[in-house]
Amino acid sequence: MNAVPVLDYLDELLGDAPPAAVSASRATPVPAAPAAGAAIDGGAATPIRIAATAPAAPAPIALPPRVPEPVSVPPPPAAPAPSAGASRAAMAVHPLLVPAPPAPAAPVEPSVRWLRLRCGPQAYALELLKVQEVVLPTVPLPLRGTSASMLGVMNLRGQVVPVLDLGRHLGGAPVAVDAAARIVVLEENGDTLGLLVSAVEDVTSLQERQIESPDNARPGRFSNDLFRGIARQGQQPLILLDASILLRAS
């Protein structure tokens, strides 16, 4: 008797192996190397049947939770700017959207600057563009054969300048030479003339609408050819003198 059937028979008698294992061992032949002391028949090793065991189930592998990648959303495309033709068409369709035309700017009226001065209590003014400078009074050198209002000539930095008493020249009282008295030097086209006045006050700007014609307001007994007009400033009128005519009088 062969060794394998004997072993199977012994296993069944002793009940060491379950029937399923025995049947499995009978059904699955596994070749193996001959064991030491095994019986050899005809020089060839007798195959030994080994019961096959079921492989253990692999343990589940815990995977980390999947984090979704951020999705970038592109910005919406910008609306194209309306063309000039579309804007005009929209205005034509919607009359309320048409802007009102700007109000015309008021014309700027030019003004002229005047030097205000006094001869006694009366206020006068001379155009500032024709005033060269204002100096302190000096004793002029008298001249023969001149009018009573011509005081003489003075030396102004090497220049000979005739000096006229403006108060007497306008038909009033002579100007008193005191601390407030000044000589206003006029200049035009190379001609110069000094006017002795009671005081020099300030510079004022006058617009054309602020000046009245001398024909409408003739101030007293003064000669009309010296007046360019009268400006109403305060209670006392301001008489505007023509510097060009005064320069020709010298």
Backbone torsions as a table, in degrees:
resi	resn	phi	psi	omega
1	MET	NA	139.2	177.3
2	ASN	-70.5	161.6	-177.4
3	ALA	-74.2	-33.8	-174.9
4	VAL	-69.1	-47.0	177.8
5	PRO	-61.7	-33.9	179.3
6	VAL	-64.6	-41.5	179.6
7	LEU	-65.4	-39.9	179.1
8	ASP	-65.4	-38.8	-179.8
9	TYR	-65.6	-40.7	178.1
10	LEU	-65.5	-38.4	180.0
11	ASP	-64.2	-39.8	-179.9
12	GLU	-67.5	-37.3	179.1
13	LEU	-68.9	-43.3	-177.3
14	LEU	-77.5	-21.6	-179.4
15	GLY	69.6	26.0	179.9
16	ASP	-72.4	-37.1	-176.4
17	ALA	-107.5	141.6	177.5
18	PRO	-69.2	157.6	-178.7
19	PRO	-60.3	-37.9	-178.7
20	ALA	-62.9	-38.1	-180.0
21	ALA	-69.8	-37.9	-179.3
22	VAL	-65.7	-44.3	179.2
23	SER	-65.0	-34.6	179.0
24	ALA	-68.9	-36.6	-179.5
25	SER	-70.2	-29.9	177.0
26	ARG	-73.6	-31.8	-175.4
27	ALA	-82.3	-22.9	-173.4
28	THR	-112.3	102.8	175.8
29	PRO	-83.8	127.6	178.0
30	VAL	-119.9	115.5	178.0
31	PRO	-68.9	142.9	179.4
32	ALA	-146.2	162.4	177.5
33	ALA	-69.3	148.1	-179.8
34	PRO	-64.6	133.8	179.9
35	ALA	-82.0	160.3	-179.9
36	ALA	-67.2	137.0	178.9
37	GLY	80.7	-0.1	179.8
38	ALA	-73.1	149.4	-179.4
39	ALA	-74.7	135.6	-178.0
40	ILE	-112.5	125.4	-179.9
41	ASP	-111.6	114.3	177.8
42	GLY	69.6	23.3	178.1
43	GLY	82.8	-2.3	179.8
44	ALA	-109.6	143.8	-178.3
45	ALA	-76.8	139.7	178.3
46	THR	-82.8	126.9	-178.8
47	PRO	-65.1	140.9	-179.5
48	ILE	-106.5	129.7	178.1
49	ARG	-88.2	127.6	-179.1
50	ILE	-117.4	130.9	179.9
51	ALA	-66.6	130.6	179.4
52	ALA	-85.1	134.4	177.7
53	THR	-101.2	143.9	179.9
54	ALA	-72.6	134.3	179.5
55	PRO	-67.1	142.5	178.8
56	ALA	-66.6	142.5	179.2
57	ALA	-69.9	134.2	-179.0
58	PRO	-66.4	143.8	178.6
59	ALA	-69.1	140.6	179.5
60	PRO	-66.2	139.5	179.8
61	ILE	-95.6	122.9	179.7
62	ALA	-80.3	118.8	178.8
63	LEU	-93.9	143.5	177.0
64	PRO	-65.3	149.4	179.1
65	PRO	-62.8	141.3	-178.6
66	ARG	-83.2	123.0	178.7
67	VAL	-92.3	123.7	179.8
68	PRO	-67.8	137.6	178.2
69	GLU	-70.4	141.9	178.4
70	PRO	-65.5	138.0	-179.3
71	VAL	-104.1	119.6	178.5
72	SER	-84.0	126.3	-179.9
73	VAL	-98.9	120.0	-179.7
74	PRO	-66.5	144.4	178.5
75	PRO	-64.6	152.1	179.0
76	PRO	-65.4	146.1	-179.3
77	PRO	-64.6	140.2	179.3
78	ALA	-68.0	142.9	179.0
79	ALA	-70.6	137.1	-179.9
80	PRO	-66.6	142.5	178.9
81	ALA	-65.7	138.4	179.9
82	PRO	-68.0	142.0	178.8
83	SER	-75.4	167.6	179.3
84	ALA	-62.5	-37.5	178.6
85	GLY	-65.9	-38.2	178.7
86	ALA	-67.2	-38.4	178.6
87	SER	-63.0	-43.5	179.2
88	ARG	-65.5	-36.6	178.9
89	ALA	-67.1	-38.9	178.1
90	ALA	-64.9	-40.1	177.7
91	MET	-64.8	-36.9	179.5
92	ALA	-66.7	-35.0	179.9
93	VAL	-73.7	-37.9	-178.3
94	HIS	-113.3	94.3	-177.2
95	PRO	-63.2	-26.3	-178.4
96	LEU	-69.2	-18.2	-179.8
97	LEU	-84.3	-9.3	-179.1
98	VAL	-74.1	120.8	-178.8
99	PRO	-68.3	147.9	178.4
100	ALA	-72.1	143.0	179.5
101	PRO	-64.4	143.2	-179.7
102	PRO	-64.2	146.8	179.6
103	ALA	-69.0	138.4	-179.9
104	PRO	-64.0	137.1	180.0
105	ALA	-69.6	141.8	179.5
106	ALA	-68.7	134.1	179.8
107	PRO	-63.6	137.8	179.4
108	VAL	-83.1	120.4	-178.9
109	GLU	-82.2	127.3	-179.3
110	PRO	-66.8	151.7	178.7
111	SER	-126.6	156.6	-179.4
112	VAL	-121.1	139.0	-180.0
113	ARG	-92.3	138.0	-176.4
114	TRP	-128.9	145.3	175.4
115	LEU	-94.8	117.7	-179.2
116	ARG	-87.9	138.2	-180.0
117	LEU	-147.4	173.2	179.9
118	ARG	-133.0	146.2	167.7
119	CYS	-124.8	100.0	-170.9
120	GLY	68.6	-135.4	-179.7
121	PRO	-84.5	-12.0	-175.4
122	GLN	-85.3	137.8	178.7
123	ALA	-96.2	135.2	177.9
124	TYR	-129.6	172.5	177.4
125	ALA	-150.3	144.1	177.0
126	LEU	-123.1	144.9	179.7
127	GLU	-62.5	127.4	-172.0
128	LEU	-66.1	-28.7	-179.1
129	LEU	-63.3	-22.7	-178.3
130	LYS	-102.1	7.1	176.6
131	VAL	-96.0	118.4	179.8
132	GLN	-79.8	-48.3	179.1
133	GLU	-168.6	170.8	177.1
134	VAL	-124.2	127.5	-176.4
135	VAL	-128.9	164.9	175.2
136	LEU	-72.2	149.8	-179.3
137	PRO	-70.3	144.2	175.2
138	THR	-126.2	167.8	178.1
139	VAL	-80.1	111.2	-177.6
140	PRO	-75.9	159.3	175.8
141	LEU	-86.4	117.3	-175.3
142	PRO	-64.7	155.2	178.1
143	LEU	-124.3	145.2	177.7
144	ARG	-87.2	149.8	175.0
145	GLY	73.2	25.2	178.0
146	THR	-111.2	170.7	-179.8
147	SER	-71.9	166.6	-178.7
148	ALA	-67.0	-26.5	-179.9
149	SER	-78.9	-14.4	179.4
150	MET	-85.9	114.5	-176.7
151	LEU	-82.0	-24.1	-178.5
152	GLY	138.6	-152.1	-179.8
153	VAL	-126.8	153.2	176.2
154	MET	-127.6	159.4	179.6
155	ASN	-96.8	112.7	179.7
156	LEU	-112.2	91.3	-179.7
157	ARG	52.5	47.9	177.9
158	GLY	86.7	-1.6	179.3
159	GLN	-106.6	132.9	179.1
160	VAL	-84.8	119.4	-175.7
161	VAL	-123.9	122.4	174.3
162	PRO	-69.8	144.8	-177.6
163	VAL	-118.1	130.5	-176.7
164	LEU	-118.8	133.1	173.6
165	ASP	-78.1	107.8	-173.2
166	LEU	-68.4	-36.3	179.8
167	GLY	-62.2	-46.1	179.2
168	ARG	-71.3	-34.6	-179.8
169	HIS	-65.6	-29.1	178.7
170	LEU	-88.9	6.3	176.3
171	GLY	90.3	12.8	179.6
172	GLY	-107.3	-163.4	-179.3
173	ALA	-75.2	151.7	177.5
174	PRO	-63.7	152.3	-178.6
175	VAL	-77.9	129.9	177.6
176	ALA	-81.1	130.5	179.6
177	VAL	-84.9	107.7	178.5
178	ASP	-136.6	-165.0	-176.6
179	ALA	-66.5	-27.4	-178.5
180	ALA	-88.4	-14.0	-176.2
181	ALA	-68.2	146.6	179.4
182	ARG	-142.2	162.1	172.6
183	ILE	-113.2	118.4	178.1
184	VAL	-94.0	120.0	-177.2
185	VAL	-95.8	119.4	176.3
186	LEU	-96.7	149.9	178.3
187	GLU	-147.9	133.5	176.5
188	GLU	-159.5	124.4	177.4
189	ASN	54.4	38.8	177.3
190	GLY	84.8	-9.8	177.7
191	ASP	-89.7	140.1	179.9
192	THR	-128.9	153.0	179.4
193	LEU	-157.4	135.0	176.0
194	GLY	-102.0	134.0	179.8
195	LEU	-114.2	120.3	175.4
196	LEU	-82.4	121.5	-177.7
197	VAL	-128.1	162.6	-178.2
198	SER	-71.8	-35.0	-179.3
199	ALA	-166.8	153.2	171.7
200	VAL	-111.3	125.7	-172.6
201	GLU	-96.9	-71.6	-176.3
202	ASP	-162.5	-171.5	178.8
203	VAL	-114.5	132.9	179.3
204	THR	-128.3	153.9	177.7
205	SER	-108.4	133.0	-178.3
206	LEU	-127.5	137.5	172.3
207	GLN	-94.7	163.9	-174.8
208	GLU	-61.4	-34.9	-178.7
209	ARG	-70.6	-14.6	179.3
210	GLN	-87.9	-6.2	-175.7
211	ILE	-105.6	125.5	176.3
212	GLU	-93.0	150.1	177.7
213	SER	-69.4	141.7	178.5
214	PRO	-65.0	-20.1	178.0
215	ASP	-70.4	-27.0	-179.9
216	ASN	-84.8	-23.6	-179.3
217	ALA	-141.1	89.6	-178.7
218	ARG	-88.7	111.8	-175.2
219	PRO	-81.6	100.0	169.4
220	GLY	65.3	-135.1	-171.7
221	ARG	-101.3	6.2	-175.5
222	PHE	-71.2	152.7	179.6
223	SER	-68.1	139.0	-173.9
224	ASN	-76.4	-23.5	-173.7
225	ASP	-74.1	-13.1	179.0
226	LEU	-90.6	-10.3	-172.8
227	PHE	-96.1	133.9	171.7
228	ARG	-98.7	-16.1	178.9
229	GLY	158.2	-178.6	-179.4
230	ILE	-131.6	132.5	177.7
231	ALA	-112.4	135.4	179.8
232	ARG	-91.7	104.8	175.7
233	GLN	-128.7	107.9	-176.5
234	GLY	76.6	-153.5	-177.7
235	GLN	-81.3	-28.9	-176.8
236	GLN	-99.1	133.2	178.0
237	PRO	-71.1	148.6	178.8
238	LEU	-104.5	118.0	-177.5
239	ILE	-88.8	123.4	-179.8
240	LEU	-93.0	122.5	-176.5
241	LEU	-97.5	150.1	178.4
242	ASP	-91.9	108.5	-177.4
243	ALA	-67.5	-32.4	-179.2
244	SER	-62.5	-41.3	180.0
245	ILE	-69.3	-36.5	177.5
246	LEU	-64.2	-38.3	179.6
247	LEU	-67.3	-33.5	179.3
248	ARG	-73.6	-24.0	-179.5
249	ALA	-71.1	-20.1	-179.6
250	SER	-79.8	NA	NA
